[in-house]
Amino acid sequence: MRYAVVIERAGSNYSAYVPDLPGCVATGDTKREVAQRIREAIAFHLDGMREDGVPIPSPQTATELVEVHSTT
């Protein structure tokens, strides 16, 4: 499965979350570090859901980069 991940600058570090997996978050000092940590967090999150007998949600969130031109 491929889940959409949002990575944001958070002051002096980065944070990431998965919209389709509420509560699945990670932080890191760099984008590369937070990307690795969110992969680990997703695996851990899904393992916990399986152990608890909770259905694994299918990825629903889509992402797209949109270019916007300033009019000023």
PDB file of N, CA, C and O in Angstrom:
ATOM      1  N   MET A   1       0.841  -1.183   0.000  1.00  0.00           N
ATOM      2  CA  MET A   1       0.000   0.000   0.000  1.00  0.00           C
ATOM      3  C   MET A   1       0.883   1.242   0.000  1.00  0.00           C
ATOM      4  O   MET A   1       1.987   1.246   0.544  1.00  0.00           O
ATOM      5  N   ARG A   2       0.371   2.277  -0.617  1.00  0.00           N
ATOM      6  CA  ARG A   2       1.081   3.555  -0.653  1.00  0.00           C
ATOM      7  C   ARG A   2       0.183   4.621  -0.028  1.00  0.00           C
ATOM      8  O   ARG A   2      -0.884   4.938  -0.554  1.00  0.00           O
ATOM      9  N   TYR A   3       0.632   5.165   1.097  1.00  0.00           N
ATOM     10  CA  TYR A   3      -0.116   6.206   1.790  1.00  0.00           C
ATOM     11  C   TYR A   3       0.493   7.570   1.509  1.00  0.00           C
ATOM     12  O   TYR A   3       1.713   7.703   1.415  1.00  0.00           O
ATOM     13  N   ALA A   4      -0.353   8.577   1.376  1.00  0.00           N
ATOM     14  CA  ALA A   4       0.118   9.948   1.233  1.00  0.00           C
ATOM     15  C   ALA A   4       0.687  10.403   2.573  1.00  0.00           C
ATOM     16  O   ALA A   4       0.101  10.146   3.625  1.00  0.00           O
ATOM     17  N   VAL A   5       1.821  11.074   2.528  1.00  0.00           N
ATOM     18  CA  VAL A   5       2.486  11.591   3.719  1.00  0.00           C
ATOM     19  C   VAL A   5       2.683  13.087   3.530  1.00  0.00           C
ATOM     20  O   VAL A   5       3.122  13.528   2.468  1.00  0.00           O
ATOM     21  N   VAL A   6       2.362  13.866   4.552  1.00  0.00           N
ATOM     22  CA  VAL A   6       2.585  15.306   4.526  1.00  0.00           C
ATOM     23  C   VAL A   6       3.802  15.593   5.391  1.00  0.00           C
ATOM     24  O   VAL A   6       3.844  15.222   6.564  1.00  0.00           O
ATOM     25  N   ILE A   7       4.791  16.256   4.806  1.00  0.00           N
ATOM     26  CA  ILE A   7       5.996  16.660   5.534  1.00  0.00           C
ATOM     27  C   ILE A   7       5.993  18.178   5.610  1.00  0.00           C
ATOM     28  O   ILE A   7       5.850  18.868   4.601  1.00  0.00           O
ATOM     29  N   GLU A   8       6.154  18.683   6.829  1.00  0.00           N
ATOM     30  CA  GLU A   8       6.121  20.122   7.050  1.00  0.00           C
ATOM     31  C   GLU A   8       7.356  20.576   7.822  1.00  0.00           C
ATOM     32  O   GLU A   8       7.889  19.840   8.653  1.00  0.00           O
ATOM     33  N   ARG A   9       7.793  21.772   7.542  1.00  0.00           N
ATOM     34  CA  ARG A   9       8.849  22.391   8.333  1.00  0.00           C
ATOM     35  C   ARG A   9       8.224  22.777   9.666  1.00  0.00           C
ATOM     36  O   ARG A   9       7.142  23.365   9.697  1.00  0.00           O
ATOM     37  N   ALA A  10       8.889  22.455  10.756  1.00  0.00           N
ATOM     38  CA  ALA A  10       8.351  22.728  12.094  1.00  0.00           C
ATOM     39  C   ALA A  10       9.416  23.443  12.918  1.00  0.00           C
ATOM     40  O   ALA A  10       9.995  22.862  13.836  1.00  0.00           O
ATOM     41  N   GLY A  11       9.667  24.689  12.587  1.00  0.00           N
ATOM     42  CA  GLY A  11      10.707  25.437  13.296  1.00  0.00           C
ATOM     43  C   GLY A  11      12.082  24.938  12.889  1.00  0.00           C
ATOM     44  O   GLY A  11      12.510  25.135  11.751  1.00  0.00           O
ATOM     45  N   SER A  12      12.776  24.289  13.824  1.00  0.00           N
ATOM     46  CA  SER A  12      14.136  23.835  13.544  1.00  0.00           C
ATOM     47  C   SER A  12      14.207  22.383  13.077  1.00  0.00           C
ATOM     48  O   SER A  12      15.299  21.848  12.883  1.00  0.00           O
ATOM     49  N   ASN A  13      13.057  21.745  12.897  1.00  0.00           N
ATOM     50  CA  ASN A  13      13.049  20.357  12.409  1.00  0.00           C
ATOM     51  C   ASN A  13      11.897  20.162  11.433  1.00  0.00           C
ATOM     52  O   ASN A  13      11.307  21.131  10.957  1.00  0.00           O
ATOM     53  N   TYR A  14      11.583  18.912  11.138  1.00  0.00           N
ATOM     54  CA  TYR A  14      10.480  18.567  10.231  1.00  0.00           C
ATOM     55  C   TYR A  14       9.527  17.622  10.934  1.00  0.00           C
ATOM     56  O   TYR A  14       9.925  16.847  11.803  1.00  0.00           O
ATOM     57  N   SER A  15       8.270  17.697  10.548  1.00  0.00           N
ATOM     58  CA  SER A  15       7.279  16.748  11.056  1.00  0.00           C
ATOM     59  C   SER A  15       6.551  16.139   9.871  1.00  0.00           C
ATOM     60  O   SER A  15       6.489  16.722   8.789  1.00  0.00           O
ATOM     61  N   ALA A  16       6.003  14.956  10.101  1.00  0.00           N
ATOM     62  CA  ALA A  16       5.265  14.266   9.036  1.00  0.00           C
ATOM     63  C   ALA A  16       4.048  13.589   9.642  1.00  0.00           C
ATOM     64  O   ALA A  16       4.070  13.156  10.794  1.00  0.00           O
ATOM     65  N   TYR A  17       2.988  13.504   8.852  1.00  0.00           N
ATOM     66  CA  TYR A  17       1.801  12.759   9.280  1.00  0.00           C
ATOM     67  C   TYR A  17       1.150  12.119   8.068  1.00  0.00           C
ATOM     68  O   TYR A  17       1.407  12.489   6.922  1.00  0.00           O
ATOM     69  N   VAL A  18       0.290  11.135   8.364  1.00  0.00           N
ATOM     70  CA  VAL A  18      -0.392  10.367   7.331  1.00  0.00           C
ATOM     71  C   VAL A  18      -1.893  10.634   7.471  1.00  0.00           C
ATOM     72  O   VAL A  18      -2.509  10.132   8.412  1.00  0.00           O
ATOM     73  N   PRO A  19      -2.497  11.406   6.568  1.00  0.00           N
ATOM     74  CA  PRO A  19      -3.918  11.742   6.699  1.00  0.00           C
ATOM     75  C   PRO A  19      -4.847  10.525   6.824  1.00  0.00           C
ATOM     76  O   PRO A  19      -5.866  10.596   7.511  1.00  0.00           O
ATOM     77  N   ASP A  20      -4.503   9.422   6.173  1.00  0.00           N
ATOM     78  CA  ASP A  20      -5.365   8.238   6.213  1.00  0.00           C
ATOM     79  C   ASP A  20      -5.134   7.358   7.439  1.00  0.00           C
ATOM     80  O   ASP A  20      -5.844   6.373   7.641  1.00  0.00           O
ATOM     81  N   LEU A  21      -4.140   7.712   8.258  1.00  0.00           N
ATOM     82  CA  LEU A  21      -3.844   6.950   9.476  1.00  0.00           C
ATOM     83  C   LEU A  21      -3.748   7.924  10.650  1.00  0.00           C
ATOM     84  O   LEU A  21      -2.645   8.248  11.089  1.00  0.00           O
ATOM     85  N   PRO A  22      -4.885   8.393  11.162  1.00  0.00           N
ATOM     86  CA  PRO A  22      -4.851   9.361  12.255  1.00  0.00           C
ATOM     87  C   PRO A  22      -3.964   8.880  13.409  1.00  0.00           C
ATOM     88  O   PRO A  22      -4.041   7.730  13.840  1.00  0.00           O
ATOM     89  N   GLY A  23      -3.131   9.785  13.886  1.00  0.00           N
ATOM     90  CA  GLY A  23      -2.232   9.469  14.985  1.00  0.00           C
ATOM     91  C   GLY A  23      -0.880   8.963  14.543  1.00  0.00           C
ATOM     92  O   GLY A  23       0.008   8.771  15.373  1.00  0.00           O
ATOM     93  N   CYS A  24      -0.704   8.743  13.259  1.00  0.00           N
ATOM     94  CA  CYS A  24       0.574   8.257  12.738  1.00  0.00           C
ATOM     95  C   CYS A  24       1.422   9.458  12.361  1.00  0.00           C
ATOM     96  O   CYS A  24       1.193  10.096  11.333  1.00  0.00           O
ATOM     97  N   VAL A  25       2.411   9.765  13.209  1.00  0.00           N
ATOM     98  CA  VAL A  25       3.239  10.961  13.034  1.00  0.00           C
ATOM     99  C   VAL A  25       4.703  10.632  13.285  1.00  0.00           C
ATOM    100  O   VAL A  25       5.032   9.597  13.865  1.00  0.00           O
ATOM    101  N   ALA A  26       5.574  11.530  12.840  1.00  0.00           N
ATOM    102  CA  ALA A  26       7.007  11.385  13.091  1.00  0.00           C
ATOM    103  C   ALA A  26       7.654  12.757  12.988  1.00  0.00           C
ATOM    104  O   ALA A  26       7.099  13.676  12.386  1.00  0.00           O
ATOM    105  N   THR A  27       8.835  12.882  13.583  1.00  0.00           N
ATOM    106  CA  THR A  27       9.623  14.097  13.462  1.00  0.00           C
ATOM    107  C   THR A  27      11.063  13.724  13.132  1.00  0.00           C
ATOM    108  O   THR A  27      11.489  12.588  13.343  1.00  0.00           O
ATOM    109  N   GLY A  28      11.797  14.688  12.615  1.00  0.00           N
ATOM    110  CA  GLY A  28      13.207  14.462  12.311  1.00  0.00           C
ATOM    111  C   GLY A  28      13.914  15.772  12.055  1.00  0.00           C
ATOM    112  O   GLY A  28      13.281  16.792  11.783  1.00  0.00           O
ATOM    113  N   ASP A  29      15.230  15.739  12.145  1.00  0.00           N
ATOM    114  CA  ASP A  29      16.018  16.949  11.935  1.00  0.00           C
ATOM    115  C   ASP A  29      16.095  17.355  10.470  1.00  0.00           C
ATOM    116  O   ASP A  29      16.283  18.531  10.159  1.00  0.00           O
ATOM    117  N   THR A  30      15.950  16.381   9.562  1.00  0.00           N
ATOM    118  CA  THR A  30      16.020  16.651   8.129  1.00  0.00           C
ATOM    119  C   THR A  30      14.834  15.985   7.436  1.00  0.00           C
ATOM    120  O   THR A  30      14.153  15.144   8.023  1.00  0.00           O
ATOM    121  N   LYS A  31      14.592  16.372   6.175  1.00  0.00           N
ATOM    122  CA  LYS A  31      13.522  15.726   5.412  1.00  0.00           C
ATOM    123  C   LYS A  31      13.808  14.239   5.246  1.00  0.00           C
ATOM    124  O   LYS A  31      12.902  13.412   5.350  1.00  0.00           O
ATOM    125  N   ARG A  32      15.058  13.905   4.989  1.00  0.00           N
ATOM    126  CA  ARG A  32      15.433  12.498   4.814  1.00  0.00           C
ATOM    127  C   ARG A  32      15.150  11.702   6.101  1.00  0.00           C
ATOM    128  O   ARG A  32      14.615  10.594   6.053  1.00  0.00           O
ATOM    129  N   GLU A  33      15.514  12.280   7.235  1.00  0.00           N
ATOM    130  CA  GLU A  33      15.300  11.600   8.512  1.00  0.00           C
ATOM    131  C   GLU A  33      13.817  11.425   8.810  1.00  0.00           C
ATOM    132  O   GLU A  33      13.392  10.349   9.231  1.00  0.00           O
ATOM    133  N   VAL A  34      13.025  12.474   8.594  1.00  0.00           N
ATOM    134  CA  VAL A  34      11.594  12.351   8.884  1.00  0.00           C
ATOM    135  C   VAL A  34      10.928  11.379   7.912  1.00  0.00           C
ATOM    136  O   VAL A  34       9.979  10.691   8.288  1.00  0.00           O
ATOM    137  N   ALA A  35      11.405  11.309   6.675  1.00  0.00           N
ATOM    138  CA  ALA A  35      10.839  10.349   5.716  1.00  0.00           C
ATOM    139  C   ALA A  35      11.099   8.918   6.175  1.00  0.00           C
ATOM    140  O   ALA A  35      10.214   8.067   6.086  1.00  0.00           O
ATOM    141  N   GLN A  36      12.299   8.651   6.661  1.00  0.00           N
ATOM    142  CA  GLN A  36      12.608   7.314   7.172  1.00  0.00           C
ATOM    143  C   GLN A  36      11.785   7.009   8.414  1.00  0.00           C
ATOM    144  O   GLN A  36      11.271   5.901   8.566  1.00  0.00           O
ATOM    145  N   ARG A  37      11.661   7.976   9.290  1.00  0.00           N
ATOM    146  CA  ARG A  37      10.906   7.757  10.537  1.00  0.00           C
ATOM    147  C   ARG A  37       9.416   7.557  10.276  1.00  0.00           C
ATOM    148  O   ARG A  37       8.774   6.766  10.969  1.00  0.00           O
ATOM    149  N   ILE A  38       8.853   8.255   9.292  1.00  0.00           N
ATOM    150  CA  ILE A  38       7.426   8.060   9.024  1.00  0.00           C
ATOM    151  C   ILE A  38       7.186   6.698   8.390  1.00  0.00           C
ATOM    152  O   ILE A  38       6.137   6.096   8.617  1.00  0.00           O
ATOM    153  N   ARG A  39       8.134   6.198   7.599  1.00  0.00           N
ATOM    154  CA  ARG A  39       7.999   4.823   7.077  1.00  0.00           C
ATOM    155  C   ARG A  39       7.936   3.831   8.239  1.00  0.00           C
ATOM    156  O   ARG A  39       7.093   2.935   8.263  1.00  0.00           O
ATOM    157  N   GLU A  40       8.835   4.008   9.191  1.00  0.00           N
ATOM    158  CA  GLU A  40       8.851   3.138  10.368  1.00  0.00           C
ATOM    159  C   GLU A  40       7.568   3.298  11.182  1.00  0.00           C
ATOM    160  O   GLU A  40       7.016   2.316  11.679  1.00  0.00           O
ATOM    161  N   ALA A  41       7.096   4.538  11.317  1.00  0.00           N
ATOM    162  CA  ALA A  41       5.871   4.807  12.072  1.00  0.00           C
ATOM    163  C   ALA A  41       4.663   4.156  11.410  1.00  0.00           C
ATOM    164  O   ALA A  41       3.793   3.618  12.095  1.00  0.00           O
ATOM    165  N   ILE A  42       4.603   4.202  10.078  1.00  0.00           N
ATOM    166  CA  ILE A  42       3.489   3.568   9.364  1.00  0.00           C
ATOM    167  C   ILE A  42       3.498   2.071   9.613  1.00  0.00           C
ATOM    168  O   ILE A  42       2.456   1.492   9.919  1.00  0.00           O
ATOM    169  N   ALA A  43       4.654   1.435   9.488  1.00  0.00           N
ATOM    170  CA  ALA A  43       4.751  -0.010   9.718  1.00  0.00           C
ATOM    171  C   ALA A  43       4.325  -0.350  11.142  1.00  0.00           C
ATOM    172  O   ALA A  43       3.569  -1.298  11.352  1.00  0.00           O
ATOM    173  N   PHE A  44       4.801   0.411  12.115  1.00  0.00           N
ATOM    174  CA  PHE A  44       4.456   0.187  13.515  1.00  0.00           C
ATOM    175  C   PHE A  44       2.959   0.379  13.738  1.00  0.00           C
ATOM    176  O   PHE A  44       2.316  -0.416  14.425  1.00  0.00           O
ATOM    177  N   HIS A  45       2.410   1.444  13.149  1.00  0.00           N
ATOM    178  CA  HIS A  45       0.988   1.759  13.278  1.00  0.00           C
ATOM    179  C   HIS A  45       0.123   0.627  12.709  1.00  0.00           C
ATOM    180  O   HIS A  45      -0.833   0.184  13.346  1.00  0.00           O
ATOM    181  N   LEU A  46       0.472   0.167  11.506  1.00  0.00           N
ATOM    182  CA  LEU A  46      -0.301  -0.909  10.874  1.00  0.00           C
ATOM    183  C   LEU A  46      -0.180  -2.216  11.652  1.00  0.00           C
ATOM    184  O   LEU A  46      -1.163  -2.945  11.782  1.00  0.00           O
ATOM    185  N   ASP A  47       1.013  -2.524  12.174  1.00  0.00           N
ATOM    186  CA  ASP A  47       1.178  -3.722  13.004  1.00  0.00           C
ATOM    187  C   ASP A  47       0.287  -3.655  14.233  1.00  0.00           C
ATOM    188  O   ASP A  47      -0.345  -4.646  14.598  1.00  0.00           O
ATOM    189  N   GLY A  48       0.233  -2.492  14.872  1.00  0.00           N
ATOM    190  CA  GLY A  48      -0.617  -2.313  16.043  1.00  0.00           C
ATOM    191  C   GLY A  48      -2.092  -2.473  15.717  1.00  0.00           C
ATOM    192  O   GLY A  48      -2.844  -3.064  16.492  1.00  0.00           O
ATOM    193  N   MET A  49      -2.505  -1.948  14.569  1.00  0.00           N
ATOM    194  CA  MET A  49      -3.906  -2.086  14.162  1.00  0.00           C
ATOM    195  C   MET A  49      -4.240  -3.558  13.928  1.00  0.00           C
ATOM    196  O   MET A  49      -5.308  -4.022  14.326  1.00  0.00           O
ATOM    197  N   ARG A  50      -3.329  -4.295  13.282  1.00  0.00           N
ATOM    198  CA  ARG A  50      -3.554  -5.727  13.048  1.00  0.00           C
ATOM    199  C   ARG A  50      -3.662  -6.492  14.365  1.00  0.00           C
ATOM    200  O   ARG A  50      -4.554  -7.323  14.540  1.00  0.00           O
ATOM    201  N   GLU A  51      -2.746  -6.202  15.288  1.00  0.00           N
ATOM    202  CA  GLU A  51      -2.769  -6.871  16.592  1.00  0.00           C
ATOM    203  C   GLU A  51      -4.058  -6.599  17.341  1.00  0.00           C
ATOM    204  O   GLU A  51      -4.569  -7.467  18.049  1.00  0.00           O
ATOM    205  N   ASP A  52      -4.588  -5.377  17.184  1.00  0.00           N
ATOM    206  CA  ASP A  52      -5.829  -5.002  17.861  1.00  0.00           C
ATOM    207  C   ASP A  52      -7.076  -5.433  17.099  1.00  0.00           C
ATOM    208  O   ASP A  52      -8.194  -5.227  17.571  1.00  0.00           O
ATOM    209  N   GLY A  53      -6.893  -6.029  15.926  1.00  0.00           N
ATOM    210  CA  GLY A  53      -8.038  -6.472  15.124  1.00  0.00           C
ATOM    211  C   GLY A  53      -8.792  -5.331  14.469  1.00  0.00           C
ATOM    212  O   GLY A  53      -9.959  -5.476  14.105  1.00  0.00           O
ATOM    213  N   VAL A  54      -8.125  -4.195  14.320  1.00  0.00           N
ATOM    214  CA  VAL A  54      -8.748  -3.030  13.693  1.00  0.00           C
ATOM    215  C   VAL A  54      -8.521  -3.108  12.183  1.00  0.00           C
ATOM    216  O   VAL A  54      -7.402  -3.378  11.746  1.00  0.00           O
ATOM    217  N   PRO A  55      -9.560  -2.877  11.382  1.00  0.00           N
ATOM    218  CA  PRO A  55      -9.378  -2.917   9.925  1.00  0.00           C
ATOM    219  C   PRO A  55      -8.360  -1.877   9.451  1.00  0.00           C
ATOM    220  O   PRO A  55      -8.345  -0.745   9.935  1.00  0.00           O
ATOM    221  N   ILE A  56      -7.532  -2.265   8.524  1.00  0.00           N
ATOM    222  CA  ILE A  56      -6.535  -1.367   7.940  1.00  0.00           C
ATOM    223  C   ILE A  56      -7.224  -0.540   6.855  1.00  0.00           C
ATOM    224  O   ILE A  56      -7.764  -1.095   5.897  1.00  0.00           O
ATOM    225  N   PRO A  57      -7.205   0.799   7.007  1.00  0.00           N
ATOM    226  CA  PRO A  57      -7.868   1.620   5.996  1.00  0.00           C
ATOM    227  C   PRO A  57      -7.087   1.643   4.683  1.00  0.00           C
ATOM    228  O   PRO A  57      -5.858   1.708   4.674  1.00  0.00           O
ATOM    229  N   SER A  58      -7.816   1.588   3.600  1.00  0.00           N
ATOM    230  CA  SER A  58      -7.193   1.739   2.285  1.00  0.00           C
ATOM    231  C   SER A  58      -6.778   3.187   2.110  1.00  0.00           C
ATOM    232  O   SER A  58      -7.457   4.090   2.599  1.00  0.00           O
ATOM    233  N   PRO A  59      -5.682   3.417   1.426  1.00  0.00           N
ATOM    234  CA  PRO A  59      -5.290   4.804   1.152  1.00  0.00           C
ATOM    235  C   PRO A  59      -6.386   5.517   0.361  1.00  0.00           C
ATOM    236  O   PRO A  59      -6.869   5.000  -0.646  1.00  0.00           O
ATOM    237  N   GLN A  60      -6.770   6.694   0.817  1.00  0.00           N
ATOM    238  CA  GLN A  60      -7.813   7.476   0.167  1.00  0.00           C
ATOM    239  C   GLN A  60      -7.322   8.851  -0.253  1.00  0.00           C
ATOM    240  O   GLN A  60      -7.826   9.428  -1.217  1.00  0.00           O
ATOM    241  N   THR A  61      -6.339   9.378   0.470  1.00  0.00           N
ATOM    242  CA  THR A  61      -5.862  10.733   0.234  1.00  0.00           C
ATOM    243  C   THR A  61      -4.984  10.782  -1.016  1.00  0.00           C
ATOM    244  O   THR A  61      -4.102   9.946  -1.209  1.00  0.00           O
ATOM    245  N   ALA A  62      -5.245  11.772  -1.849  1.00  0.00           N
ATOM    246  CA  ALA A  62      -4.424  11.989  -3.037  1.00  0.00           C
ATOM    247  C   ALA A  62      -3.697  13.316  -2.879  1.00  0.00           C
ATOM    248  O   ALA A  62      -4.199  14.233  -2.228  1.00  0.00           O
ATOM    249  N   THR A  63      -2.537  13.414  -3.461  1.00  0.00           N
ATOM    250  CA  THR A  63      -1.788  14.668  -3.401  1.00  0.00           C
ATOM    251  C   THR A  63      -1.461  15.140  -4.809  1.00  0.00           C
ATOM    252  O   THR A  63      -1.365  14.359  -5.756  1.00  0.00           O
ATOM    253  N   GLU A  64      -1.298  16.431  -4.900  1.00  0.00           N
ATOM    254  CA  GLU A  64      -0.909  17.013  -6.180  1.00  0.00           C
ATOM    255  C   GLU A  64      -0.252  18.352  -5.894  1.00  0.00           C
ATOM    256  O   GLU A  64      -0.725  19.109  -5.047  1.00  0.00           O
ATOM    257  N   LEU A  65       0.821  18.645  -6.585  1.00  0.00           N
ATOM    258  CA  LEU A  65       1.439  19.961  -6.487  1.00  0.00           C
ATOM    259  C   LEU A  65       0.755  20.874  -7.472  1.00  0.00           C
ATOM    260  O   LEU A  65       0.583  20.526  -8.640  1.00  0.00           O
ATOM    261  N   VAL A  66       0.367  22.028  -7.010  1.00  0.00           N
ATOM    262  CA  VAL A  66      -0.331  22.987  -7.849  1.00  0.00           C
ATOM    263  C   VAL A  66       0.515  24.250  -7.950  1.00  0.00           C
ATOM    264  O   VAL A  66       0.886  24.840  -6.935  1.00  0.00           O
ATOM    265  N   GLU A  67       0.816  24.657  -9.167  1.00  0.00           N
ATOM    266  CA  GLU A  67       1.612  25.866  -9.388  1.00  0.00           C
ATOM    267  C   GLU A  67       0.682  27.067  -9.450  1.00  0.00           C
ATOM    268  O   GLU A  67      -0.321  27.051 -10.163  1.00  0.00           O
ATOM    269  N   VAL A  68       1.019  28.099  -8.705  1.00  0.00           N
ATOM    270  CA  VAL A  68       0.216  29.318  -8.661  1.00  0.00           C
ATOM    271  C   VAL A  68       1.102  30.493  -9.048  1.00  0.00           C
ATOM    272  O   VAL A  68       2.207  30.641  -8.526  1.00  0.00           O
ATOM    273  N   HIS A  69       0.628  31.313  -9.946  1.00  0.00           N
ATOM    274  CA  HIS A  69       1.366  32.503 -10.378  1.00  0.00           C
ATOM    275  C   HIS A  69       0.788  33.709  -9.682  1.00  0.00           C
ATOM    276  O   HIS A  69      -0.428  33.900  -9.661  1.00  0.00           O
ATOM    277  N   SER A  70       1.643  34.512  -9.122  1.00  0.00           N
ATOM    278  CA  SER A  70       1.222  35.722  -8.427  1.00  0.00           C
ATOM    279  C   SER A  70       0.782  36.767  -9.448  1.00  0.00           C
ATOM    280  O   SER A  70       1.386  36.889 -10.513  1.00  0.00           O
ATOM    281  N   THR A  71      -0.247  37.505  -9.131  1.00  0.00           N
ATOM    282  CA  THR A  71      -0.725  38.561 -10.024  1.00  0.00           C
ATOM    283  C   THR A  71      -0.120  39.913  -9.659  1.00  0.00           C
ATOM    284  O   THR A  71      -0.399  40.915 -10.317  1.00  0.00           O
ATOM    285  N   THR A  72       0.697  39.948  -8.626  1.00  0.00           N
ATOM    286  CA  THR A  72       1.294  41.244  -8.234  1.00  0.00           C
ATOM    287  C   THR A  72       2.728  41.336  -8.668  1.00  0.00           C
ATOM    288  O   THR A  72       3.384  42.349  -8.423  1.00  0.00           O
TER     289      THR A  72
END
